[in-house]
Amino acid sequence: MKSIVIHDAKDLRIEDRAEDAPGPGQVQIRLARGGICGSDLHYYNHGGFGTVRLKEPMILGHEVSGHVSALGDGVTGLREGQLVAVSPSRPCGQCQFCNNAMFNHCLNMRFYGSAMPFPHIQGAFREVLVAEAWQCAPADGLSAGEAAMAEPLGVTLHAARQAGPLLGKSVLVTGCGPIGILCILAARRAGADLVVATDLSDFPLEMARKAGADLTVAATEGSLSDFEADKGKFDVLFECSGAAAALSAAVPAMRPGATIVQLGLGGDMTLPVQAMTAKELVLKGSFRFHGEFFTGVSLMRKGLIDVRPYITRTFPLDDAIPAFQAAGDRSRAIKTQISFADA
């Protein structure tokens, strides 16, 4: 089977790997779609991110959907030919964090396409994938592209949970890539009254307006000054850029006691701690997800969240390198996907 394998920065190859058969409790899936994530781009462009570096070839990818092609012994609730979204989150279920239902902090996490541990956890960008049945969310009624959006949607639903109740709140989103756009959708679904989005580029801001932002603002020095009067306007910040400048610019626009949810991972950031302290701001990290993955699939199947407009480009598997190049072009792409089969 063909697999998309990263060897080093800018060294992406399509290689042939052996197919696996499903064991008890597992399913074999013929991949249909895979979304290129920011972490995939970091591996492609830089060979890693922060202290995480590639030490061996690794199959990329963790935003995937496909059709069940074989069922292992004991599997119920799924059928051959069924479209499923596959959660890449595979906690051990036995460590102290799993025992406290903090599955995204599992000490032995096996998250597809991750160079954090060594040996690396191989990813899901392969024509045939074997997964545990409990990883699979039935995606009947969705397209394969929609189903492959369940992973980034789960990330933003977890962030919304970190933020707390959003009904009637004023929300600022900084960075309108895929995660920022989906944060807008999640905040709207949770009842946010005002949503303002910032970005450096015109195309992401256009997509933010399509996603339901009340106002979009080009991220320049002083661009949020209109929201700074009376100690600030916003109750919640979803910081999705990973840029220290974006967070620092947002702090004067936050109300006292507001919550900052940090999603963007751009390396270490210098924070305006004194200004945050004076406003008694709450800073929360948001890392991955677990059960929110299945909630996201359910919301999409019910028509309560529509991700289709933000799947902006799709490439065939053999064009994986052009796909990765296009995914990094923020002037034209929000979510770039790879088609592993006609679906």
N, C-alpha and C positions, 0 to 999 in steps of 0.2 A: 504494500500500500504506500501511496505517496504521503510524505510528512514534511512539514515546514520546520527546518532545523537551523538554529542560529549557532555559529561557531565563534564569532567574534564581531566586533563592531563592523557593520557594513558587509559582513560575510554571512549571507542568508542563502540557504541551499534547499532545494526540493530533493529529498532522499527517499529511497525505498526502505521501508521497515516491515518487519514481520507482523502479520495480523494475530490477534489473540482471540481465543474462544472464551465465552463467558463461563464462569464457575457458578457454584450455588449462590443464589441471591444476587446475581449480576445479570446485566443485559449487554448485548453487543449492539452498537449503534453505527449506522452509516451516516457520517457527518453530512449535513446539508449546508450550514452557514457557520462562519466564524467571524467575530468582530475583532478588529485590531484595537487593542487598549493602549493607554499611555505607557504602561509598563513594558508592553511588547515593543513600543517605539524606543524606549530607553535602551533595551537590550540591542535593538537593531542599530541605533545611532551611536551609542556610547559603550556598548558591551556591559551595561549594568546601570545602577543608579546608587548614589551615595556610596556606602561601603559594600554594597552587594555587587559582586562582579562574577562574570561567567568564568568557570573553571573547567568546564567540559562542554561538548556540544549538547544542546537542549532543544527539544521540540517546544515551540512557542504555543501560546493561545490558551485562553480560559473562558471566552465568551462564545459558547457554541450551542448549536441545536442539531438534531438529526432524527433519523427514522430508525426505530427498533428493528433490528434484523435477526436477532436470535435471543431467546430467553433462557437463562440458566435455571437449574432446578430450584423449585420453591418460589419462583417469582409470580406474584399475582398483581392484578390491578393495571398491568400494561399488556399490550398486544403487539404482535409483529406488524410492521408497517406504520405504527403510530408515531406521530411527530412528538418529540419531547425536547424540553429545555434541560440542559445538564448543568447542575450546580458544580462549580469547581471546588467548593468548600468541603473538605473531607477531614473533619476533626477525628481524633482517636477515640473519643467517648469515654476515656478512662482517666485522664489527668485531672489535676485539681481544678482547672478552669472549666473543663467539660462537666465535671461534677457540680459546678456552680452555674451551669447553663451559660457560660461565657465562651461559647464554642469558637468564636472568631479569634480568641486568644489561646487556642489549644497549643500546648507545648510540643505536640508532635503532628502539627498540621501538614497535610499533603495537598497543597493548593496547586492546581495545574500550572505548569510553566513558571516555576519559581526557582531562582538561583540562590535563595536565602540559605537553604541547607545544602550540604554536600554529602553524598551525591545529590545533584539537583533533582527536583520533582519535574518529570517530563510533562509537557503540555498536551493540549487536546487538538492541535491543528494537524490532524491525521485523518485519512479517509475512513478508517474504521477505529472506533473507540470502545473499549470495554469499561463500563461504569457500574457502580453499585446501584441496585434498583432504587434505593432511597434517595439517590442523587437526582432522579429523573422526575420532572414535573410534566404531566401530560399537557400538551399545547394544542389540543384540538381546536380548530377554528382560527388559529393564528397562522401567519406565514412563517416560513423558516427564519426569515430575517427578523421578524418581530420576536420570535422565541429566543433568538440569540442575543436580544437586548435585555433579557431577564437579569443577567449578571450586573451590568452597570446600573440598571434600575434598582436592584437590591441594595447596591452601595448607597444610593441616595435615599431610599426608604429607611435604611439604618441611620443615616445622618438625620433624617427628619425625626426619628425616634429619639436620637440624642438631643435634639433641640427642644423637645417637650411639646406641649400643646401649641399649635399654630393658629387656631381659630381666631380670626380677627386681628392677627398680628401683622406688623410691618416687617418685611423681609428684604435683605440685601443679598444678592448673589454676585460674587466677584470671580470672573473667569467663566466664559460661556462656551467651553468645549462640551463634549458629551455629558460629563458629570454635572456641569453647571446647568445645562439645558434640562436634564432630568431632575435636578433639584427644583427648578421652577415648576415643573409638572407635579412633583411630589408636594411642594408647598401649596400649590393651588388645590390639589386633591385634599389636603389637610385643612383647608379653610383659611389660608392667609388672605388678608384683606388688601395689602399693598405689596407688590413685588417689583423691586428695582434691580436691574442687572447691569454690570459693567464689564467691559472687555477692551482690548487694544485694537481690535479689528472690526471692520464693518460687517462682514458676513456672519460671524457668531452673534453679533447684536441683532441682525435681521432675524436669525433663527430664534433668538431669545424672545423677540416680539411675537413671533409665530407661536411660541410655547406658552404665551400668556403673560409675559412681563408687562406691567403697566407702563413702565418707563425704562428706556435703555440709555446708558451714559457712556460715552467714550472715556476710557480710563486715562486721564491726563492729570497733571498736578492741579489740585484744587477743584477737580470735577465734581466732588461730592459736597462742596461748600454750602450748597443750598439746603442740605440736610443737617447742618451742624448747629442751627439756632436752638436755643433753649436746651442745651446739652445733648442734642441729637434726636434722631427720628426713629431709628430702627430698633426693633426688639430682638432680631435674630440676624446673624450673618452666616451664610454658607460660603466659606472661603475655599474656592475650587481651583485657584491658579497655582498655589504653592509658592507664590512670590511674596516676599516680605513687604515690598512696597505696597501691594494691594491691601494687605492686612493693616499696615500702618495708616494708609489713607482712609480706611474704613472706620478706625477707632473714633475719630472725632464725630462721626455721624451716628454712633451707637448711643442709645439711651442708657442712663445709669441702670445697672443691674441686667443689662442685655446679655445674650448668650452668643458666643462665637463658636461655630462648629467648623473645625479645620479638617477639610478633606484633601486638599491639594498636597501632594508630596513632591516638593521641589528641592529637597535638601534642607540643611539647617537654616533657620530663620532667626534674625534678630528682631525681637518684639519690643514695642513701646510699653514696657512694663509699668512705668510710673503713671502714664496716662490711663492704662487699663486698671491699675489699682485705684486711682482717684475716682474712676467711674464704677468701681466694683463690678467689672465685667467678669463673666464666667467663660473660661476657655475650655472647650471640650474637643478632644480628638474623636475622629470617626474612622474606624478601620474595618474594611471589608463588611461582612454581614453574615447571617446564617439563615434563620427562618424567613427573613424578608425576601429572599429569592423566590420562594413559593408564593408569598403574598403578591409580589410583582407580576408573576405569571397569571394569577387569579384576576388581578385588576385589569390586565391587558385583555384577558379572555372575556371579561364582562364589558369591555368597551369604556372603562372608566379612565384609562390612561392610553393615549395613542402615541406610539413612538415612531410610526412610519415616516413622518416628514423628516426625521433626523437621521435616517439611513440614507446618506447622500451619495455614496458611491459603492458599487459592487464589482469585484474583479473575479475572473476564474482562477482556480488554484494555480495553474501554470504561470499566471501573471502575479505571483506573490510579491516579487520585488517591486514592480510598479505600484502594487497595492500599498506596500509599506511607504513608498515614497509619497504617494498621494495622501495617505493618512496623516502625514505630517504637514500638509499644506492647509493651514487654518483659513486661508482665503477662499477655499472652495469645499472643504469637507468638515462635517461634524463627526459622523460615524461611518467609517469605511469597513466594509465586510468582504470576506472571501467566500465565493461559492464553491463548495466541494462537490456538489451534484445539482442537477436541475431540480428546483423545489420552489 
